[in-house]
Amino acid sequence: MIVVTGGGTGGHLAIAKALASELNSRKIKVIFIGSSAGQDRMWFENSKIFEATYFLNSNAVVNKRGFSKLKSLINIIKLAFKCKKIFKKHNINLVISVGGYSAAPAAFGAIMWNKKLYIHEQNAVIGRLNLILKPFAKGFFSSYFEPKFDYPVDEKFFSVSRIRHDLKTILFLGGSQGANFINTLALNLAKSLDRDGIKIIHQCGQKEYEAISKKYKELGVNAEVFAFSKEIDSFMNRADFCISRAGASTIWELCAASLPTLFIPFPYAANNHQFYNAKFLQEQGAGIILKESEINADNLLDIIYNIDLESISQKLMNLIDKNGSKVIIDKILQNSKE
């Protein structure tokens, strides 16, 4: 049996789901170890892809200082001992970490209790936890660092891939937690887009859902607003253009769906990793980046109305292969036999 660990946000959890589903397809049983904080429980508490799920009392360390940081580190070590019992109960000898603070207890536990550890790094800048763990890992997988592996994306995103020709519908994505900046931006553009017959689909996050829905009604714009959805592929399928944050899984899901996107990186992301995630696509001519400080209504509308949807859709199609999960699991299973 194998452990998949990590989470906190949708990006990490999407990878966990993709890799666990691939293991399931091979009749290999998987358990999940995550956190009681963040979105882990919402994603996987009743999931059928895991034989068992554990949500530990873990939390982030990176943004803490002084005593709070020391307290969190001590808690991780305590939880690593709890993972030892979980490993023994399920006869675990292999742990796959997909990053995020949720991964720390089981990943450190793998090192402490001599289990094989494999790491998937989602971002173009290696996270601090993965920098610490990498020297102890049996394998390290990334779509940005050599040797490069295709990003594990659920096949449903590839199934909605198509070449876009005309701008009829625009999708605003703020990530799994929503984004106030993108929410405000969408509202500022709503009247202009609506006047030109462009439909709006807007993921705004749970926190601002009621306020955003009310604001669209006040503007007289019939936008399709939702807080969060596990079926985001269906919204991507209907869209011709997207404005989004640049979390790793979001970027590659948009890539798999061949949906041309303007990326507005979250400026406070650790090590500015969202900017570098999007920069990779921009360098391939397959995406556009604007920093928050560079945006105004005029330059944004100019981009929206003049983007070459067809060309970018085609480039996105050629950037990612749907066998990302398969190749990574092949490599892990082959390596674990050696």
Secondary structure as the mmCIF struct_conf table of DSSP 4:
data_model
#
loop_
_struct_conf.conf_type_id
_struct_conf.id
_struct_conf.beg_label_comp_id
_struct_conf.beg_label_asym_id
_struct_conf.beg_label_seq_id
_struct_conf.end_label_comp_id
_struct_conf.end_label_asym_id
_struct_conf.end_label_seq_id
STRN STRN1 ILE A 2 THR A 5
BEND BEND1 GLY A 8 THR A 9
HELX_RH_AL_P HELX_RH_AL_P1 GLY A 10 SER A 25
TURN_TY1_P TURN_TY1_P1 ARG A 26 LYS A 27
STRN STRN2 VAL A 30 SER A 35
BEND BEND2 SER A 36 ALA A 37
TURN_TY1_P TURN_TY1_P2 GLY A 38 GLN A 39
HELX_RH_AL_P HELX_RH_AL_P2 ASP A 40 PHE A 44
TURN_TY1_P TURN_TY1_P3 GLU A 45 ASN A 46
BEND BEND3 LYS A 48 ILE A 49
BEND BEND4 GLU A 51 GLU A 51
STRN STRN3 ALA A 52 LEU A 56
BEND BEND5 ASN A 57 ASN A 57
TURN_TY1_P TURN_TY1_P4 VAL A 62 ASN A 63
HELX_RH_AL_P HELX_RH_AL_P3 GLY A 66 HIS A 90
TURN_TY1_P TURN_TY1_P5 ASN A 91 ASN A 91
STRN STRN4 LEU A 94 SER A 97
BEND BEND6 GLY A 100 GLY A 100
HELX_RH_3T_P HELX_RH_3T_P1 TYR A 101 ALA A 103
HELX_RH_AL_P HELX_RH_AL_P4 ALA A 104 MET A 112
TURN_TY1_P TURN_TY1_P6 TRP A 113 ASN A 114
STRN STRN5 LYS A 116 GLU A 121
BEND BEND7 ASN A 123 VAL A 125
HELX_RH_AL_P HELX_RH_AL_P5 ARG A 128 LEU A 133
HELX_RH_3T_P HELX_RH_3T_P2 LYS A 134 PHE A 136
BEND BEND8 LYS A 138 LYS A 138
STRN STRN6 GLY A 139 SER A 142
BEND BEND9 SER A 143 PRO A 147
STRN STRN7 LYS A 148 LYS A 148
HELX_RH_AL_P HELX_RH_AL_P6 GLU A 155 PHE A 158
TURN_TY1_P TURN_TY1_P7 SER A 159 VAL A 160
BEND BEND10 ASP A 166 ASP A 166
STRN STRN8 THR A 169 LEU A 173
TURN_TY1_P TURN_TY1_P8 SER A 176 GLN A 177
HELX_RH_AL_P HELX_RH_AL_P7 ASN A 180 ARG A 195
TURN_TY1_P TURN_TY1_P9 ASP A 196 GLY A 197
STRN STRN9 LYS A 199 GLN A 203
BEND BEND11 GLN A 206 GLN A 206
TURN_TY1_P TURN_TY1_P10 LYS A 207 GLU A 208
HELX_RH_AL_P HELX_RH_AL_P8 TYR A 209 LEU A 219
TURN_TY1_P TURN_TY1_P11 GLY A 220 GLY A 220
STRN STRN10 GLU A 224 PHE A 226
BEND BEND12 ALA A 227 ALA A 227
TURN_TY1_P TURN_TY1_P12 LYS A 230 GLU A 231
HELX_RH_AL_P HELX_RH_AL_P9 ILE A 232 ARG A 238
BEND BEND13 ASP A 240 ASP A 240
STRN STRN11 PHE A 241 SER A 244
HELX_RH_AL_P HELX_RH_AL_P10 ALA A 248 ALA A 256
TURN_TY1_P TURN_TY1_P13 ALA A 257 SER A 258
STRN STRN12 THR A 261 PHE A 263
TURN_TY1_P TURN_TY1_P14 PRO A 267 TYR A 268
BEND BEND14 ALA A 269 ALA A 269
HELX_RH_3T_P HELX_RH_3T_P3 ALA A 270 ASN A 272
HELX_RH_AL_P HELX_RH_AL_P11 HIS A 273 GLU A 283
TURN_TY1_P TURN_TY1_P15 GLN A 284 GLY A 285
BEND BEND15 ALA A 286 ALA A 286
STRN STRN13 ILE A 288 ILE A 289
HELX_RH_3T_P HELX_RH_3T_P4 GLU A 292 GLU A 294
HELX_RH_AL_P HELX_RH_AL_P12 ALA A 297 ASN A 306
HELX_RH_AL_P HELX_RH_AL_P13 LEU A 309 MET A 317
TURN_TY1_P TURN_TY1_P16 ASN A 318 LEU A 319
TURN_TY1_P TURN_TY1_P17 LYS A 322 ASN A 323
HELX_RH_AL_P HELX_RH_AL_P14 GLY A 324 LYS A 337
#
